Amino acid sequence: MGVICFSLNSGSNGNCIYVEDEGEGLLFDAGISGKRTAERLALHGRDVRDVRAVIITHDHADHIRCAGILSRKFGLPVYMTRRTHQAGQRWCRLGRIADLRFFRPHQALRFGPLTVRTRPTPHDAAEPVAVTVSSCGRRVGILTDLGCVFDGLAGMIGSLDAAFLESNYDPDMLATGPYPQAVKRRIAGAGGHLSNAEAAELVAAAGNGRLQWVALSHLSEVNNTAELALTTFRRIAGRRWPAVVASRYGPGRVMEVH
């Protein structure tokens, strides 16, 4: 078997992704409750108490708010940058994290066969990072809340075998939608999110012969639909790369990277 991946939830209502190889499992982000995390892992035959670590990408509530709960309730070590922890405690009241470990952007973290590498993004958080997880030559990207298309992002995608890639909004739906203008500018600005077209163009530009699948992630509930995200991706990137949508309402199917 290869690297196993699935999303437990993806969207502004909470984010959490599971990656496993050779029995070593990691959770990326902690935006859903401990109860839901345990239940959704169990649906795919995993026990939350067997998770090796929880790795937090940034301090926004939909990624960090349940980090303390996962640590206290299930005894899981939690990794984040020091600035992310400071901001998270300030805004989300994380409470005590029983086993808190800090990392620096670009630092490699190793868990059995899995190596996790992080790099900064322009997203409007205290110290946000994008993540690649590698094992036995296979590489999975967790690329959500990216801010904008920054230098090196296409090259990063070009090195991957699979990716959870944000496809947050449709520009027309955002422009005509109910959000205040300041929020619209924030979403489409340099510290916000990638649109459907930007995500698709990145994959197409990477020209990646390695990429086995893309999970379009962190879709807006108000400014996007799963159908629109997939249609836009296929129109721009073509059907060379299989694409699915990571749901904001429940766990996704198990995806394998060979």
N, C-alpha and C positions, 0 to 999 in steps of 0.2 A: 504493500500500500504506500501511497504518497502522503503528502501533507494534507491534513483534514482541516477544513475551514467552514464556519457558518456564522451568520449574523443572528444574534438574539433579538435585536431591535435596532432600528436605524432611522433617526429623524430627530427633530427638535424636542420630541417627547421622551427621548432617551436613546443612548447609543451603547452597544456592547457587541463585541466580535470575539469569537473563539477560534484559536488556531492550535493544532496539535500535530505532533509527530512522535512516533515510537513511544506512545503512552504519556508523553509530556504535554500538558495543555496549558495554554495561557489565555487570559481574558484581556482584551484591550478596551478600556473605558468601562465606567461603572455608572451608567445613567439610568438604569432600571433597578427596582427594588431587589433586595436580597432574595425575597420569596420568588419573584418572577425569574430572577437569574437562575436559581436552583431548579425551578420547574421547567424552564426552557432548555437547560442543559440536559435534564433528565429525559425530556422528549427524544433526545438524540443519544440516550444511553450513557450520559456522562454524569458523574457525581461532582457537585460543586466543591466538595471538600478535597477532591483530588487535584484541583487546579493548582498549578505550581506558583503562579503569581498573577497579579492584576497590574496592568501598565496603563497609566493615565496619560492621554495625549495633551490635554490642556484643561484650564480651570473653569470652563463654562459648565453650568449646572447639568446640562443634558449629557455630559461626559464624566462628571466627577461626583455628583451629589451622593451616590451610595457607596463611595469608596470606603468610608469608615464603617458602614454597616457590613460590607463583605469581609472586612478585616476582623471586626469584633464577633460577628455571628459565626463565621466559618473558619477563622484563624488564617486567612490568606495574607501573605505579604503583599504590600502595595508599593509600587514604584512610580515616582513622578519627579519632576524637577523641583528644586527648592522654591523657586518663584511661583510655580504652579500651586504648590502646597500653601504658600502664604496667601495667595489670592483666593484659593478654594476655601480656606478657613474663614476668610473675611466675608465672602459672598454666599457661601453655601452651608456654613456651620457643619462641617464634616464630623466634628466630634473627635474623640480619641481614635487614632489608627494604631492598633496594637503592634503592628510590625510595618513600620514605614521606612522605606529605603529611597534615597535620592540618587538620581543620575543626572548627567550633564548631556545636553544635545551633542550628537556625534559619538557619544560613548557607546560601546558595544556591551550588551548584556547577554549572558549565556545561560541557558537552561537546558541541560542535557544536549540533545542534538540541535536545539533551536538557538539561533543567534538573532538578537533584536538590535537593529540600528535605527537611530532617530536623527532627523535633521530639522532645523527650524523652518517655520513657515511664516508668511506675513499676516496670518489670521489675527483678528483683534482680541487676543488674549494675552495673559502675562508672559508666557513663554511656550507657545504652541509648537508641536512637533508632528511631522509625518513619520511613518514607521515602515520599515521593511523587516520581514522575518525570513530568515534563510535556514535551510536544512538540507544537507547532502546535495548542494548545488541548486536546489529549488528556492525561488524567491517569491514571496507574497507581499504586496504593498497594502497598507492601510492608510488611504489618502483621502481623508475627509477634513472639512473645515480648513481649506488650504489658503483662503484669503483671495488669491488670484493666481494666474498662470505665472509663476516665478521662474527665474533662470535656473536651469537644471532639472525642471520638473519633467519635461518630455524625455530627457535622457534617463531619468530615474524610472519612468514607466517603461522605457525601452529595455531596461535590465530585468524586468519582472516576468514571472511565469503566470501570475494571476494578480488581480487587483480589486480591492474594494475602493471605488473611486467616486468621489462626490459628484452628483449631478443634481444640484439643489433646486434650480428654478428655470422656468421658461421666461425669457425677457418680456414677451407680450403680456403674459399673465401677471408678472410683477408690475409692469407699467400701468396696467388697468385695474389692478387689484386694490384691496381695501387698506393696505398698510399706509401709514403716514409717509410723506416724502422723505423725511430724514431716515426712516428705516429702509426705504427702497434704495436710497443712496448708499447706505451702509452695506446692504446685501450685495449690490452690484459693484461696490468699490473695492479698493485694493486690500482691505482687511476683512472682506465678507466671504462670499462663496462662489463656486464655479457654476455657470449655467450648463444646461444640457448640451448646447453646441460646443462650449469650451471643453467639456469633458470628452466629447466625441472627437473633436479636432486634435486633442492631445494624443489620443490613442492612434488616430490615423497618422499623425505626424511622426509618432515614434517608430512606425513601420516595423513593429516588433513581431518577428517570426516566432518568438518563444511564447507569446501570451496565449494561454489556454482558455481563459475566460475573464470577464469583467462583471463585477457586481456593482451596478449603479446604486449609489448610497446617499443617505442624508437628504432624500427628496423633501421639499417643502410640502406641507399639507395644503397650503393656500395657493401657492404659486407654481404648482407642478402637478402632474399625474404620472403614474407608472407607464401608462400607454404612451404618453407624449415623450417621456424620457427615452423609452425604448425606440420609438419611431424616429426620433431625432438622431439617436446613436446609430441606428442602422442606415439612415439616409446619408450621414456624413462619413462614418467609419466603415460602412458596408457590413456584410455578414461573415466576414473572415474571422471575427472574434465573437464567440458566443457571449451573449449578455443576458443577465437577469437583473431584477430589481430587488434590493434588500428592503424588506417590509418595515414600516413603522408600527405595525400592529401585532407582530409576533415573530417567531423564529423563522429563518429561511432554511432551505434544504441544505443538506450536507454537500459541500463541494470538495473535490479532490484535486490536488496538484501532483501530477506524475513526474 
